[in-house]
Amino acid sequence: MDFSWTEEQLAFRKAVVDFAHKELNQDIIEEDRSGSFSPEKWRKCARFGIQGLPFPEEYGGSAADILTTVLAMEGLGYGCKDNGLIFAMNAQMWSVQMPIYSFGAADQKRKYLPGLCRGELIGAHGMTEPDSGSDAYSLRTTAQRVDGGYVLNGSKMFVSNAPVSDLAVVFATVNPARKMWGVTGFIVETGTPGYTISRKLDKMGLRTSPMAELVFQDCFVPEENRLGPEGAGSNIFNDSMEWERSGILASHIGAMERQLEASIQYARERQQFGQPIGKFQSVANRIVDMKVRLETARLLLYKVAWLKKMGKPTVMEAALAKLYLSESFIQSSLDSIRTFGSYGYMTEFEVERDLRDAVGGALYSGTSDIQRNIIARLLGL
Amino acid sequence: MDRKIALSDYIKQEVMRNPKANLDDAEDLFNAGILDSLAILQLVAFIEENFKIKIPDEDVIFENFQNLNALASYLETQKAAE
């Protein structure tokens, strides 16, 4: 068993951290307060190569393997305090770019992937509906076959990146009676008649990642924009979720490391009762727990990335990683606030924002409840 | 062991949790509520590991997984193509 990274991989992680420190940490408090997405930071990340990391060079990517990609996203989470920006990029990489790359026709890959990798296009992913969340395949959006394509009717809820998106990968059923086997994927471009991006949704955290509802009213989508075969949508969605669960939380590892270092530094400097607060066991033990959580979460993440690289099934491991990393980030964020005390509760110290951002991780890409359901099933329960 | 029998045994044991269950080769695995999306992922992993047959993502469709007969027939074609 070899846990080491190559010098090149570590140098790349450092380059990502340096880039993030220098380019991505300005104005976050104000952008978070106003719920503003920064197109400039998005383009900077694309120029650096973040969005294209795991995709082939012919599509504008840099063909990094999954382990290197995970390490780079970890570095991004460490260097960049804007969790919303990182989440928005992850939402596109794993749920828009990856399904187009894995299931798209050659023309679809050539048309969309280079722009998405270079930051010229922004993609959204529409699966959840007002009445279907965890029970994803009970969706009601329909795709009726017509001459030359399909007519979509329905709506998609809680769609990340939607307000700024140029295209969306959306799922609709071509045959409700077939349940999951009727679900079919489509690529819908913004501006398509009958397709509207509805009200922007305000939320608790990840505020720099914009979210909205998609509405389809007799929206004609040409056949060449169908993603994969009819009825393959559930498999496309499952595959996307497995990638997302494997990769979307890598930045949490970096963020937890950042929280740990800040907490240690503060516990050494902050004096109460004539000594640094880190000398009090209640404080020290809490920080030790943060360290244990960080390292165990990191092992789960690396294992699932390694399995992906080996081409092995990762259903159980992806669910374990998603559950543990998301819950760990929430707990680590709470522990940070407790260590910083009232200062940690103040917006200007940029400690409390992590907690608001972390809560979303227990909901998106399958809630913690759903991850536990998956794990329980695979355990034979 | 015959692939169809191995598949039937696996589904009865790991999905239905009842090794003595009756499972007809033509029984619709979806309408009978036997296979759901998670069970499909388990089944694909089982096939790839035990039969050494790679199932491309685009082949995971209703027609290939509807019942044991359809699945065995698909795997035969896929094995021959490899």
Contacts between the chains, C-beta under 8 A, distances in Angstrom:
chain1	res1	chain2	res2	distance
A	102	B	57	6.3
A	103	B	57	6.4
A	103	B	58	6.6
A	137	B	37	6.5
A	178	B	62	6.3
A	179	B	30	7.1
A	180	B	30	7.8
A	180	B	36	7.4
A	180	B	37	5.5
A	181	B	30	6.7
A	181	B	61	7.0
A	181	B	62	3.7
A	228	B	57	7.8
A	228	B	58	5.7
A	229	B	58	5.9
A	229	B	61	6.1
A	231	B	61	5.2
A	231	B	62	5.5
A	232	B	57	7.5
A	232	B	58	6.0
A	232	B	60	6.9
A	232	B	61	5.7
A	234	B	37	5.6
A	235	B	40	7.7
A	235	B	57	5.7
A	235	B	58	7.9
A	235	B	60	4.2
A	235	B	61	7.7
A	236	B	57	7.4
A	238	B	37	6.1
A	238	B	40	8.0
A	238	B	41	6.4
A	239	B	57	5.9
A	313	B	41	7.3
A	313	B	44	7.7
A	313	B	45	3.9
A	313	B	48	7.5
A	313	B	49	7.8
A	315	B	38	7.4
A	315	B	41	5.0
A	315	B	42	7.2
A	315	B	45	7.1
A	374	B	38	6.2
A	377	B	38	5.7
A	378	B	38	7.9
A	378	B	42	7.2
A	380	B	14	7.4
A	380	B	17	7.2
